[in-house]
Amino acid sequence: MYDIHPALLPAVAAAAQRATRMGALPESADGKVWSATEDGVTLSVSVASGNKTGLVAGARYQLADGAPEITGVLEVFSATIEGLPLQEAADHGTVHACERLRQSIAAPLVKGIHTPASMGTAFRRCNRLIRNIAAQFRAAIGDGNNRNFWNPPLSRGWRLQAAGEQLAVLQAVVAEFCAESGVAAGSICAVRVEKARRVVIDFSEDFAAARKPRALMQLERLVRARTGEMLEIFMEELKDNNRIRRLGTAPIEDVA
């Protein structure tokens, strides 16, 4: 197991060169700083006073003695969790950080689903640190509930577009995805947009079932990159095209 997936090293090294979030996070009059340390790595976040959701106002890190690669991971992670509720940062902060680092990489890095664990042990450390902080915060406010219903808000510009306009944007992204993936035009289609966030996709009959899960994940990633919105991709519900089988399951009075 590597500390960081080799494919991520260039993006991580570039982030390490910036290192704008390295250093201590000062206490402020309207907030409190929470910190956790593991093996010489300290992560600190500030939370505004009275904020029950624990919205992360700022994040910084300090290293007693760390490699540049670890610096880059912490830099990206700290930038990613700023503005997130603390519980969301604890649950999915490393997932969001990995997605940022993978934005310029088209090919899948591992077989199956990408997880922070498969991207390297450095991300596990970030995960442990932020979960430690979230536990401290919940204990301090006397709330042991760690349920997380947070979803990033859609931009006003996207929400104000008519469903047809949103669908046109998405159809263009789907066409781009098909062209880049070597998929025949029309094999994947954006069918509709539900409540501005849920995008329903349909596949042609000859599209291999085994390829659909990965195609959905890759398409969702491209849709989010092109729109800047955290949209969710779903496959159109399968309908039974066999009339005899459908008649066999219908109520007696409907079969006439």
Secondary structure, DSSP 8 states (H G I E B T S, - for coil): --SS-GGGHHHHHHHHHH-TTBS-----TTEEEEEEEETTEEEEEEEETT-TT-BEEEEEEEESS--HHHHHHHHHHHHHHTTSBHHHHHHHHHHHHHHHHHTT--S-SSSS---HHHH-HHHHHHHHHHHHHHHHHHHHHT-------------HHHHHS-HHHHHHHHHHHHHHHHHHHT--TTSEEEEEEETTTEEEEEE-TTS-GGGHHHHHHHHHHHHHHHH-S--EEEE-------HHHHHHTS-GGG--
